[in-house]
Amino acid sequence: MLFFLLAVVFTVMLYLIMRAYPRYRVDSFHAVVFNYYSCVLTGLVLTPDLGLFTKVQWASEGTILTMALGAMFVIAFMLIGLTAQKVSVTATSLAGNMSLVIPVLFGLFVFRNNNKDFTPLNYLGLVLALVALALGAIQRSPRSSDAANTGQAAKQALWILPILTFFATGTNNTLINFLSSKYYPAGQITVFMIIACFGAVVIGTSILVYRIIAYGHSLKLRSVVGGLLLGVPNFLSLYFLLLALAAFGNSAAYVFPIYNILTMLVSALAAWALYKERLNTLNKWGLILAVAAIVLISYQELNL
């Protein structure tokens, strides 16, 4: 249970740290790039046997695909940051947690690796998850500080950010499940995570260097520090989630629903306490439906 709670705490920390970036004038993209430097270092510290890396075949298909996954990491993290800053922490958490629908659908209809028969209640849960996402994304109006500088197109973009976060996060989770199970033994999950983060470092740094050279972007120390701070909870959130899975017999259908429910509720509470974020009526219904959706998707494993 300790691993469970730590996974939730570090996941919520991700959203809260990125939500604070505008206040400290941290460039989100720069921070995301350096976040993965910190992820790699954190992973190396937590790897019990660094000799495992001598066995990695860097030119193999699995390693190349894992490093390519780093591009999706960068894209997803940028969207998470934008959603947390421009919409709300709760909408970001809702989009991220509801994205479990995507790997579930791929498991059912593409990979066909599900170990249970889906019932009408399970499918109802998938539909409710999409409705919850839409309700959680709806905003009454943009923040007053943004209203003077944004037109109608920008307002529409704010609405679509949680949707994009939903698809990016879901795609990431699907690829993580597929690549880790196909190319990496159970004892090499940390190696998989480090290789994927290293790919994000290579891709993100390349884009950053291009922006500096081509557009004269300046790299600020506060953005570097903000990224390095972000990388620790980023890596630890997944690390402790994997440990929680192992502690509960790798029952993903049991662990993920509870993890997602707790993350959503704690995120909403923390955002209210720290940033005074308030939910409108539709957002509240979205949160309620999200909890109902996750319960319906996995009610068999929850023994309900």
Salt bridges, closest charged atoms under 4 A:
ASP27 OD1 - HIS30 ND1 3.97
GLU277 OE2 - ARG19 NE 2.96
GLU301 OE1 - LYS116 NZ 3.31
